[in-house]
Amino acid sequence: MSDIEPCLCIDEVQEIVSKSRPTIYRWIREARQGVGIFPLPINTGGRKRHLLWTRASIMEYLENRSRGSPQSSLNFMSEAEHRKRNDAARQTLKEMGVNLDDPEK
């Protein structure tokens, strides 16, 4: 069995970074535009979209932020790389038995 990295929902991310939900959504928009350093979430899709982050990506973000790392020094994930990571994460969740198409489960 493969090692599965722990994932965090938006409520857990809010608590860890001590920011509001609108701020996190703004950071996601900025990251998608290439001007932000916040890690892009894994979109689980389905009727009710759930956004998940790996614990490691949030911890890396906090570490870089606390060091005052400039945005240009961070490696931004291309849209193709993000899609590939997102697809792999969805597949892993499905293999774990998570029903991504039914928000009640």
ChimeraX commands (.cxc) that place a marker at each C-alpha (Angstrom):
marker #1 position 0.00,0.00,0.00 radius 0.5
marker #1 position 1.29,3.45,-0.88 radius 0.5
marker #1 position 1.91,6.14,1.68 radius 0.5
marker #1 position -0.98,8.58,1.65 radius 0.5
marker #1 position -0.15,12.14,2.53 radius 0.5
marker #1 position -2.55,13.77,5.00 radius 0.5
marker #1 position -4.92,16.30,3.44 radius 0.5
marker #1 position -6.48,19.37,5.00 radius 0.5
marker #1 position -9.85,20.92,4.21 radius 0.5
marker #1 position -10.29,24.68,3.96 radius 0.5
marker #1 position -11.47,24.96,7.58 radius 0.5
marker #1 position -8.27,23.30,8.81 radius 0.5
marker #1 position -6.16,25.49,6.51 radius 0.5
marker #1 position -7.95,28.60,7.85 radius 0.5
marker #1 position -7.07,27.58,11.38 radius 0.5
marker #1 position -3.43,26.86,10.56 radius 0.5
marker #1 position -2.76,30.07,8.63 radius 0.5
marker #1 position -5.08,32.19,10.82 radius 0.5
marker #1 position -6.83,33.81,7.87 radius 0.5
marker #1 position -10.44,34.07,6.70 radius 0.5
marker #1 position -12.01,31.97,3.96 radius 0.5
marker #1 position -12.23,34.99,1.57 radius 0.5
marker #1 position -8.51,35.63,2.08 radius 0.5
marker #1 position -7.68,32.02,1.23 radius 0.5
marker #1 position -9.84,32.18,-1.91 radius 0.5
marker #1 position -8.06,35.42,-2.90 radius 0.5
marker #1 position -4.69,33.73,-2.37 radius 0.5
marker #1 position -5.81,30.84,-4.58 radius 0.5
marker #1 position -6.83,33.28,-7.35 radius 0.5
marker #1 position -3.49,35.08,-7.05 radius 0.5
marker #1 position -1.56,31.80,-7.18 radius 0.5
marker #1 position -3.45,30.75,-10.32 radius 0.5
marker #1 position -2.53,34.09,-11.88 radius 0.5
marker #1 position 1.13,33.50,-11.00 radius 0.5
marker #1 position 1.38,36.39,-8.54 radius 0.5
marker #1 position 0.82,34.53,-5.28 radius 0.5
marker #1 position 2.75,31.94,-3.34 radius 0.5
marker #1 position -0.12,30.08,-1.67 radius 0.5
marker #1 position -0.24,26.40,-2.69 radius 0.5
marker #1 position -3.01,25.45,-5.10 radius 0.5
marker #1 position -5.59,23.05,-3.67 radius 0.5
marker #1 position -6.57,19.63,-4.94 radius 0.5
marker #1 position -10.06,20.05,-6.35 radius 0.5
marker #1 position -12.10,16.92,-5.65 radius 0.5
marker #1 position -14.83,18.04,-8.06 radius 0.5
marker #1 position -18.27,16.50,-7.93 radius 0.5
marker #1 position -21.52,18.37,-7.38 radius 0.5
marker #1 position -20.20,19.99,-4.25 radius 0.5
marker #1 position -16.56,20.86,-4.77 radius 0.5
marker #1 position -14.22,20.18,-1.92 radius 0.5
marker #1 position -10.81,21.80,-1.84 radius 0.5
marker #1 position -8.01,19.91,-0.13 radius 0.5
marker #1 position -4.37,20.74,0.48 radius 0.5
marker #1 position -1.60,18.39,1.47 radius 0.5
marker #1 position -0.32,19.11,4.95 radius 0.5
marker #1 position 3.20,19.31,3.50 radius 0.5
marker #1 position 2.26,22.05,1.01 radius 0.5
marker #1 position 0.74,24.22,3.77 radius 0.5
marker #1 position 3.72,23.66,6.07 radius 0.5
marker #1 position 6.12,24.54,3.23 radius 0.5
marker #1 position 4.11,27.71,2.55 radius 0.5
marker #1 position 4.29,28.73,6.22 radius 0.5
marker #1 position 8.02,28.00,6.35 radius 0.5
marker #1 position 8.68,30.11,3.23 radius 0.5
marker #1 position 6.46,32.90,4.53 radius 0.5
marker #1 position 8.20,32.96,7.92 radius 0.5
marker #1 position 11.60,33.14,6.21 radius 0.5
marker #1 position 10.36,36.04,4.11 radius 0.5
marker #1 position 11.16,34.19,0.90 radius 0.5
marker #1 position 10.42,36.37,-2.11 radius 0.5
marker #1 position 7.80,35.05,-4.51 radius 0.5
marker #1 position 10.31,34.80,-7.34 radius 0.5
marker #1 position 12.38,32.26,-5.43 radius 0.5
marker #1 position 9.47,29.82,-5.17 radius 0.5
marker #1 position 8.79,27.29,-7.89 radius 0.5
marker #1 position 5.32,27.89,-9.25 radius 0.5
marker #1 position 3.51,24.84,-10.50 radius 0.5
marker #1 position 2.45,25.09,-14.13 radius 0.5
marker #1 position -1.22,24.57,-14.92 radius 0.5
marker #1 position -0.36,21.22,-16.56 radius 0.5
marker #1 position 1.60,20.08,-13.47 radius 0.5
marker #1 position -1.27,21.16,-11.23 radius 0.5
marker #1 position -3.80,19.23,-13.37 radius 0.5
marker #1 position -1.58,16.14,-13.27 radius 0.5
marker #1 position -1.24,16.37,-9.45 radius 0.5
marker #1 position -4.96,16.99,-9.10 radius 0.5
marker #1 position -5.82,13.92,-11.23 radius 0.5
marker #1 position -3.42,11.74,-9.24 radius 0.5
marker #1 position -4.90,12.94,-5.95 radius 0.5
marker #1 position -8.46,12.28,-7.17 radius 0.5
marker #1 position -7.43,8.76,-8.23 radius 0.5
marker #1 position -5.86,8.10,-4.82 radius 0.5
marker #1 position -8.99,9.31,-3.05 radius 0.5
marker #1 position -11.16,7.07,-5.23 radius 0.5
marker #1 position -8.91,4.10,-4.44 radius 0.5
marker #1 position -9.43,4.89,-0.76 radius 0.5
marker #1 position -13.17,4.58,-1.31 radius 0.5
marker #1 position -13.99,8.28,-1.19 radius 0.5
marker #1 position -17.02,8.97,-3.37 radius 0.5
marker #1 position -16.12,12.26,-5.06 radius 0.5
marker #1 position -19.39,12.51,-6.99 radius 0.5
marker #1 position -21.69,12.36,-3.96 radius 0.5
marker #1 position -21.16,15.21,-1.45 radius 0.5
marker #1 position -23.05,13.31,1.26 radius 0.5
marker #1 position -20.36,10.63,1.52 radius 0.5
marker link #1:1,2 radius 0.2
marker link #1:2,3 radius 0.2
marker link #1:3,4 radius 0.2
marker link #1:4,5 radius 0.2
marker link #1:5,6 radius 0.2
marker link #1:6,7 radius 0.2
marker link #1:7,8 radius 0.2
marker link #1:8,9 radius 0.2
marker link #1:9,10 radius 0.2
marker link #1:10,11 radius 0.2
marker link #1:11,12 radius 0.2
marker link #1:12,13 radius 0.2
marker link #1:13,14 radius 0.2
marker link #1:14,15 radius 0.2
marker link #1:15,16 radius 0.2
marker link #1:16,17 radius 0.2
marker link #1:17,18 radius 0.2
marker link #1:18,19 radius 0.2
marker link #1:19,20 radius 0.2
marker link #1:20,21 radius 0.2
marker link #1:21,22 radius 0.2
marker link #1:22,23 radius 0.2
marker link #1:23,24 radius 0.2
marker link #1:24,25 radius 0.2
marker link #1:25,26 radius 0.2
marker link #1:26,27 radius 0.2
marker link #1:27,28 radius 0.2
marker link #1:28,29 radius 0.2
marker link #1:29,30 radius 0.2
marker link #1:30,31 radius 0.2
marker link #1:31,32 radius 0.2
marker link #1:32,33 radius 0.2
marker link #1:33,34 radius 0.2
marker link #1:34,35 radius 0.2
marker link #1:35,36 radius 0.2
marker link #1:36,37 radius 0.2
marker link #1:37,38 radius 0.2
marker link #1:38,39 radius 0.2
marker link #1:39,40 radius 0.2
marker link #1:40,41 radius 0.2
marker link #1:41,42 radius 0.2
marker link #1:42,43 radius 0.2
marker link #1:43,44 radius 0.2
marker link #1:44,45 radius 0.2
marker link #1:45,46 radius 0.2
marker link #1:46,47 radius 0.2
marker link #1:47,48 radius 0.2
marker link #1:48,49 radius 0.2
marker link #1:49,50 radius 0.2
marker link #1:50,51 radius 0.2
marker link #1:51,52 radius 0.2
marker link #1:52,53 radius 0.2
marker link #1:53,54 radius 0.2
marker link #1:54,55 radius 0.2
marker link #1:55,56 radius 0.2
marker link #1:56,57 radius 0.2
marker link #1:57,58 radius 0.2
marker link #1:58,59 radius 0.2
marker link #1:59,60 radius 0.2
marker link #1:60,61 radius 0.2
marker link #1:61,62 radius 0.2
marker link #1:62,63 radius 0.2
marker link #1:63,64 radius 0.2
marker link #1:64,65 radius 0.2
marker link #1:65,66 radius 0.2
marker link #1:66,67 radius 0.2
marker link #1:67,68 radius 0.2
marker link #1:68,69 radius 0.2
marker link #1:69,70 radius 0.2
marker link #1:70,71 radius 0.2
marker link #1:71,72 radius 0.2
marker link #1:72,73 radius 0.2
marker link #1:73,74 radius 0.2
marker link #1:74,75 radius 0.2
marker link #1:75,76 radius 0.2
marker link #1:76,77 radius 0.2
marker link #1:77,78 radius 0.2
marker link #1:78,79 radius 0.2
marker link #1:79,80 radius 0.2
marker link #1:80,81 radius 0.2
marker link #1:81,82 radius 0.2
marker link #1:82,83 radius 0.2
marker link #1:83,84 radius 0.2
marker link #1:84,85 radius 0.2
marker link #1:85,86 radius 0.2
marker link #1:86,87 radius 0.2
marker link #1:87,88 radius 0.2
marker link #1:88,89 radius 0.2
marker link #1:89,90 radius 0.2
marker link #1:90,91 radius 0.2
marker link #1:91,92 radius 0.2
marker link #1:92,93 radius 0.2
marker link #1:93,94 radius 0.2
marker link #1:94,95 radius 0.2
marker link #1:95,96 radius 0.2
marker link #1:96,97 radius 0.2
marker link #1:97,98 radius 0.2
marker link #1:98,99 radius 0.2
marker link #1:99,100 radius 0.2
marker link #1:100,101 radius 0.2
marker link #1:101,102 radius 0.2
marker link #1:102,103 radius 0.2
marker link #1:103,104 radius 0.2
marker link #1:104,105 radius 0.2
view
